[in-house]
Amino acid sequence: MASTSSIKDAAEVAASVVIKSYKSNDVAYEFTATTFKKTSRLPFSDPYPDGTPFIWFRSWNHERITNEAKALELVSQQTTIPVPKLLAHGEYPDGRRYLVTEFIEGVTLDTLLTQNCSRPDDQKHTNHALCRACSDQAYSNALKFIEGTVLPQLANLRSRERGIDGFVMPPSWLSPDGEPPWKGKKSWKTLPLKEPDYIFQHGDIAAHNIIMDPQTLQVKSLIDWEYAGYFPPGMERWPGSLDMVAYRKRARNQAQLIAEFLPEEYLECYKNWSNKEELQTLIESGELPHPS
């Protein structure tokens, strides 16, 4: 008969074995039976089809991992919002950063909305590929969770400075790496206030960041806090819906959004951008606000 210690050792080894992994251009993901690991990737060569050199790079790619780790710590300690338990985070010698959380069993809301009926075979609403009754119930539960739990509790967390611990992620509706005058910007300011009027925000609330129980259709966890931090109320651009079309519309009317939420940063970048004619064209087309 195996000893208790050998059984425990075998269980620990099994729990540490990577059973699934994949990567995007920016992040590598690893899953074990009990954990989830996210690691930032380094810039890499990715030539165009015609052979033209190109280096893939995303600004703040490493910092956002640490930002998420700090957000998970803060939210787990100061709210009742269900988030993955942070187990570890750190930095490798080459600059890559990582975080490890508990693995949350379930499916994301966007996936659940396209699946079969979640009820037992003898109680199914339908045998069709998509169950509208389950889809509607899951969506309703998730929306109630965001508006009744997440937003009110996060709004109670306040700060005099933007970001978390001195680091500020730009909003998810902005693309600073590819759009003038932001391209090349190294950091974002905390912009201190006299009063704690910045509220904590997830920064990227969407169906693909909500893990659901496929049987009960209830929310299990809110994930992906890379864009989180303290910001002016409304800066997250929550559209009041978990529909993907509404999510994408958050980036519309950027001139107005920049003028409302990023005026100081915009003026600084405008002054530093050498090609003022390019900016003037964007201003006249309504893509950027007038620097006044």
Secondary structure, DSSP 8 states (H G I E B T S, - for coil): ---HHHHHHHHHHHHHS--EEEE-SSEEEEE-SSEEEEEE---EE---TT----EE--TTTTHHHHHHHHHHHHHHHH-------EEEEEE-TTS-EEEEEE---SEEHHHHTTS---S-GGG-S-SSSS-HHHHHHHHHHHHHHIIIIIHHHHHT-EESSSBBTTB----TT--TTTSTTTTT---------SS--EEEE-S---GGGEEE-TTT--EEEE---TT-EEE-TTTT---S---HHHHHHTTSSHHHHHHHH-HHHHHHHHHH-S-HHHHHHHHHTTSS----
